[in-house]
């Protein structure tokens, strides 16, 4: 078992202050047969559970089980974690990173994208929308370095990180930024979305996935009904009840397990101004089962049926936003100006809708993942996939892997 140690030469009062302000992290590879135990012992502070889950999630670790308990002024979290292949953690660099990140959790900042201009987009999803967005950015000489796109209930939210193609620097020219915003807003509006289409430019440090949740929440996607529903799709089961004798509201969730599930739920509760006092997380091959004992940040429980319904809808939406719908296309190639516009045009010409996308550029290499369905949200047939292959076949050294994930 590994744990953080206090510096020598401290008197007892200094040790107490250090213990109260610094989480104690213990990592145990012997206590569980099929997972590594990560235990966090700390003074109870708002947001510490979210930050801990975010650290583990950003390291691409799976949280298979978990126990959260906050009694009085103290907090104890225990997580059973594995790597993406379901194995215990054996890489010392990962273990050290967990210890260092969790041990300084009150002083960490959200993951940032430095030296880039961030464009935020929300609007009505439709076939070909991303093609139009990337065509505009290409025409305006903007280099898309990284982007994430989520869709849910007929809405789309995207964070796009840009540099100027010619200078390789962030875009600071106010006239160019206004032109980018105006043209993208026109694309998002289309013929039917005059009021709700939104674009904004930000230079602020942010955690991309937190921000995407906030954008879709502000867009009130949880109140909308999906225009299309993928075949075989199963909605999460969420219930909210009150435990009157303890003064808690109890949230129970049952759904299909997937990476980052706990982060999505905990962040949503936190962003809605609820504090988690106790929680149990359990995952099996058949699904995930989560239970949270929560209160408002002012210490009160949920009192109205309308609020219970709102929490239920918001948690369902938070879980569904990241669910992978469609065929997964993994595309890798030397990056070049206009590359994304070319690829997404091929999708549009074959009537494919992008339901989620993760776009990144590393050392001149474009590494892009797209999830696509047909225009009605159904599986894409092999004939259409072959047509896409032919359309992008002139691009040299492309590697495309296809996986059905609905």
C-alpha positions in Angstrom: 0.0 0.0 0.0 1.3 3.4 -1.0 0.4 6.7 0.7 1.6 10.2 1.0 3.9 11.0 3.9 4.2 14.3 5.9 7.4 16.2 5.8 9.8 15.7 8.8 10.3 18.5 11.3 6.7 19.6 11.6 5.2 20.1 15.1 1.8 18.6 15.9 -0.2 21.7 15.1 1.4 22.0 11.7 0.7 18.4 11.1 -2.9 18.9 12.0 -3.2 21.9 9.6 -1.5 19.9 6.8 -3.8 17.0 7.3 -6.9 19.2 7.3 -5.9 20.9 4.1 -4.2 18.1 2.2 -6.0 15.0 1.2 -4.3 11.7 2.2 -4.1 9.4 -0.8 -3.6 5.6 -0.4 -3.2 3.2 -3.4 -3.6 -0.5 -2.7 -3.0 -3.2 -5.2 -3.4 -6.1 -2.7 -6.8 -5.5 -1.2 -8.9 -6.4 -4.3 -8.4 -9.3 -6.8 -9.4 -7.4 -9.9 -9.0 -3.7 -9.3 -6.7 -1.2 -7.7 -8.1 0.6 -4.6 -7.7 4.4 -4.5 -8.6 5.8 -1.1 -8.8 9.5 -0.4 -9.1 10.7 3.2 -9.6 14.5 3.7 -11.4 17.3 5.4 -14.8 17.7 3.8 -14.9 20.6 1.3 -17.3 21.4 -1.5 -16.2 20.0 -4.8 -13.6 17.5 -3.6 -15.6 14.5 -4.9 -15.9 16.0 -8.3 -12.3 16.9 -8.5 -11.2 13.4 -7.5 -13.5 11.7 -10.0 -12.2 14.1 -12.7 -8.6 13.3 -11.9 -9.3 9.5 -12.4 -11.4 10.1 -15.5 -8.9 12.3 -17.2 -6.3 9.5 -16.7 -8.6 7.3 -18.7 -9.3 5.0 -15.7 -12.5 3.0 -15.2 -14.2 3.3 -11.8 -15.8 -0.1 -11.3 -17.0 0.4 -7.7 -16.9 3.3 -5.3 -18.0 4.3 -1.8 -18.3 7.9 -0.6 -18.9 8.9 3.0 -18.9 12.4 4.5 -19.5 12.3 8.3 -19.3 15.7 10.0 -16.3 17.5 8.8 -14.4 14.5 7.3 -14.6 12.8 4.0 -13.6 9.3 2.9 -13.8 8.1 -0.7 -12.8 4.6 -1.9 -12.7 3.8 -5.6 -12.0 0.5 -7.3 -10.3 1.4 -10.6 -8.8 -0.4 -13.6 -7.2 0.7 -16.9 -9.3 0.6 -20.1 -8.6 -3.1 -20.6 -9.9 -3.9 -17.1 -6.5 -4.6 -15.5 -5.1 -3.3 -12.2 -2.8 -0.3 -12.3 0.9 -1.4 -12.6 2.4 1.6 -14.4 4.3 3.6 -11.7 3.9 6.8 -13.7 0.1 6.5 -13.5 0.2 5.7 -9.8 2.5 8.6 -9.1 0.3 10.9 -11.1 -2.8 9.8 -9.1 -1.0 10.5 -5.8 0.3 13.9 -6.9 -2.9 15.0 -8.5 -5.2 13.9 -5.7 -2.8 15.0 -3.0 -2.9 18.6 -4.2 -6.5 18.5 -5.2 -7.5 21.8 -3.7 -4.8 23.5 -5.8 -5.3 21.9 -9.2 -6.8 23.7 -12.2 -9.0 22.3 -14.8 -7.4 20.9 -18.0 -6.8 23.8 -20.3 -6.0 24.3 -24.0 -3.2 26.9 -24.0 -2.4 29.2 -26.9 -5.7 28.8 -28.7 -9.0 30.6 -29.3 -12.1 28.6 -28.1 -15.4 28.8 -30.1 -18.6 27.6 -28.5 -21.5 26.5 -30.6 -25.0 25.4 -29.7 -28.0 24.9 -32.0 -30.3 22.5 -33.7 -28.6 19.4 -35.0 -29.1 18.4 -38.7 -27.3 16.3 -41.4 -24.4 18.3 -42.8 -24.2 20.9 -40.1 -20.6 20.1 -39.1 -19.6 20.1 -42.8 -20.9 23.7 -43.1 -19.2 24.7 -39.8 -15.8 23.4 -40.9 -16.2 24.8 -44.4 -16.7 28.3 -42.9 -13.6 27.9 -40.6 -11.5 26.7 -43.5 -12.6 29.6 -45.7 -11.7 32.0 -42.9 -8.2 30.5 -42.6 -8.8 29.0 -39.2 -6.9 25.9 -38.1 -8.9 23.5 -36.0 -6.5 22.0 -33.5 -8.9 20.3 -31.2 -12.7 19.9 -30.9 -15.4 17.9 -29.2 -19.0 17.6 -30.5 -22.0 16.2 -28.6 -25.5 15.9 -29.8 -28.6 15.1 -27.7 -32.4 15.4 -28.2 -32.0 17.1 -31.6 -29.5 19.7 -30.2 -25.7 20.1 -30.8 -23.0 21.6 -28.6 -19.4 21.9 -29.7 -16.2 23.4 -28.4 -13.7 24.2 -31.1 -10.1 25.3 -30.4 -8.5 27.3 -33.2 -5.3 28.9 -34.3 -4.7 31.3 -37.2 -3.5 29.2 -40.2 -1.0 31.8 -41.3 0.6 32.8 -38.0 -0.1 29.7 -35.9 -1.2 32.0 -33.1 -4.5 32.5 -31.2 -6.9 34.7 -33.1 -7.0 38.0 -31.4 -8.2 40.3 -34.2 -11.6 41.6 -33.1 -12.9 42.0 -36.7 -11.9 38.5 -37.6 -13.5 37.1 -34.5 -16.7 39.0 -35.2 -16.7 37.6 -38.8 -16.2 34.1 -37.5 -19.1 34.4 -35.0 -21.4 36.0 -37.5 -20.9 33.4 -40.2 -21.1 30.4 -37.8 -24.3 31.9 -36.3 -25.8 32.0 -39.7 -24.9 28.4 -40.3 -26.4 27.3 -37.0 -29.6 29.3 -37.5 -30.3 27.5 -40.8 -34.0 28.0 -41.7 -35.5 27.1 -38.3 -33.3 28.0 -35.4 -33.3 31.8 -35.4 -33.6 32.2 -31.6 -31.7 29.4 -30.0 -28.5 29.2 -32.1 -25.6 30.6 -30.2 -21.9 31.2 -30.8 -19.3 32.8 -28.5 -15.6 33.2 -28.4 -13.6 32.5 -25.2 -10.0 32.7 -24.1 -10.7 31.4 -20.7 -9.2 28.2 -19.1 -11.9 25.5 -19.0 -12.4 21.8 -18.8 -13.9 20.8 -22.2 -16.3 18.2 -21.0 -17.5 20.2 -18.1 -18.2 23.1 -20.4 -20.1 20.9 -22.9 -22.3 19.7 -20.1 -22.9 23.4 -19.1 -23.7 24.4 -22.7 -26.3 21.7 -23.2 -27.8 22.3 -19.8 -28.1 26.0 -20.5 -29.6 25.1 -23.9 -32.2 23.0 -21.8 -31.7 19.9 -23.9 -33.3 17.9 -21.0 -36.6 19.5 -21.8 -36.6 18.5 -25.5 -37.6 15.3 -27.2 -35.3 13.6 -29.6 -36.3 13.9 -33.3 -34.8 10.4 -34.0 -34.2 7.5 -31.7 -31.6 4.9 -32.5 -32.8 1.3 -32.6 -32.2 -0.6 -29.5 -31.5 2.5 -27.4 -32.4 2.1 -23.8 -32.9 5.2 -21.5 -31.3 5.3 -18.0 -33.6 4.6 -15.1 -33.4 7.5 -12.6 -35.5 8.0 -9.4 -35.4 10.7 -6.7 -36.9 10.0 -3.3 -36.6 11.6 0.2 -35.1 10.0 3.3 -36.9 12.2 5.8 -35.4 10.8 9.0 -31.9 11.7 7.7 -32.7 14.8 5.8 -31.3 13.6 2.5 -32.7 13.2 -1.0 -31.8 9.8 -2.5 -31.0 9.5 -6.2 -30.9 6.0 -7.7 -29.6 5.4 -11.2 -29.5 2.2 -13.2 -28.1 2.3 -16.7 -25.5 0.7 -19.1 -22.0 1.1 -17.8 -19.5 3.1 -19.8 -16.3 5.2 -19.3 -16.8 8.6 -17.6 -20.3 7.7 -16.4 -19.6 8.7 -12.7 -18.0 12.0 -13.8 -21.0 13.0 -15.9 -23.4 12.3 -13.0 -21.3 13.9 -10.2 -20.6 17.0 -12.3 -24.3 17.5 -13.1 -25.3 17.2 -9.4 -22.5 19.7 -8.5 -23.4 22.1 -11.3 -27.1 22.0 -10.1 -25.8 23.1 -6.6 -26.3 19.7 -4.9 -23.7 18.2 -2.5 -23.1 14.5 -2.3 -22.8 13.2 1.3 -22.8 9.5 0.7 -22.7 7.4 -2.4 -22.4 3.8 -3.6 -21.2 2.9 -7.1 -21.4 -0.7 -8.4 -20.8 -1.9 -12.0 -21.3 -5.3 -13.5 -21.5 -6.8 -17.0 -25.3 -6.1 -16.8 -25.0 -2.4 -16.0 -24.2 0.3 -13.5 -26.0 0.9 -10.3 -25.4 4.3 -8.5 -27.0 5.7 -5.3 -26.4 9.2 -4.0 -27.5 10.8 -0.8 -27.7 14.5 -1.6 -28.7 17.9 -0.2 -28.8 21.4 -1.6 -25.7 23.4 -0.9 -27.7 25.2 1.8 -28.2 21.8 3.6 -31.8 21.2 2.7 -33.3 18.2 0.9 -35.5 18.4 -2.3 -39.0 19.4 -1.3 -41.1 19.5 -4.5 -42.2 17.0 -7.1 -41.3 19.5 -9.8 -37.7 19.6 -8.6 -37.5 15.8 -8.4 -38.7 15.6 -12.0 -36.1 18.3 -13.1 -33.3 16.4 -11.4 -34.4 13.1 -13.0 -34.5 14.7 -16.5 -31.2 16.5 -16.1 -29.4 13.3 -14.9 -30.9 11.2 -17.8 -29.6 13.8 -20.3 -26.2 14.0 -18.7 -25.8 10.2 -19.1 -27.2 10.1 -22.6 -25.1 13.0 -24.1 -21.9 11.0 -24.1 -23.5 7.7 -25.2 -21.9 6.5 -28.4 -24.6 6.2 -31.1 -23.7 4.9 -34.5 -20.7 3.5 -36.4 -17.3 4.7 -35.0 -14.9 5.9 -37.7 -11.3 6.5 -36.6 -9.4 8.6 -39.1 -5.7 9.4 -39.0 -3.6 11.4 -41.4 -1.0 14.1 -41.7 -2.9 17.3 -40.9 -3.5 20.0 -43.6 -5.7 23.1 -44.0 -9.3 22.2 -44.8 -9.0 18.5 -43.9 -12.0 18.5 -41.6 -14.1 20.3 -44.2 -13.3 17.6 -46.8 -14.0 14.7 -44.5 -17.3 16.0 -43.1 -18.4 16.9 -46.7 -18.0 13.2 -47.5 -20.4 12.4 -44.6 -22.9 15.0 -45.8 -22.9 13.8 -49.4 -23.7 10.3 -48.1 -26.5 11.6 -45.8 -24.6 10.6 -42.6 -25.3 12.5 -39.4 -22.4 12.9 -36.9 -23.7 12.2 -33.4 -20.4 12.7 -31.6 -16.9 13.7 -32.5 -13.5 14.0 -30.9 -11.0 15.8 -33.0 -7.3 16.4 -32.1 -4.0 17.2 -33.7 -0.7 15.9 -32.3 2.7 16.8 -33.8 1.2 17.4 -37.2 -1.0 14.3 -37.2 -4.8 14.5 -37.3 -6.5 11.9 -35.1 -10.2 12.1 -35.4 -13.1 10.0 -34.2 -16.6 10.3 -35.5 -19.8 8.4 -34.6 -22.3 8.5 -37.5 -25.8 7.3 -38.2 -28.1 7.7 -41.1 -30.4 10.7 -41.2 -33.0 8.8 -39.2 -30.6 7.7 -36.4 -30.3 4.1 -37.6 -27.4 1.9 -38.4 -25.4 2.8 -41.5 -25.3 0.0 -44.1 -22.1 -1.3 -45.5 -22.8 0.1 -48.9 -22.9 3.6 -47.5 -19.7 3.0 -45.6 -18.0 1.8 -48.8 -19.1 4.9 -50.5 -17.5 7.0 -47.8 -14.3 4.9 -48.2 -14.3 5.7 -51.9 -14.9 9.4 -51.4 -11.9 9.8 -49.1 -9.8 7.2 -51.0 -7.7 9.8 -52.8 -6.2 10.9 -49.4 -3.0 9.0 -48.9 -2.0 7.1 -45.8 -5.5 7.2 -44.3 -6.3 4.5 -41.8 -10.0 4.0 -41.0 -11.3 1.5 -38.5 -15.0 0.8 -38.3 -16.8 -0.4 -35.2 -20.6 -0.6 -34.7 -21.5 0.9 -31.3 -25.2 1.5 -30.7 
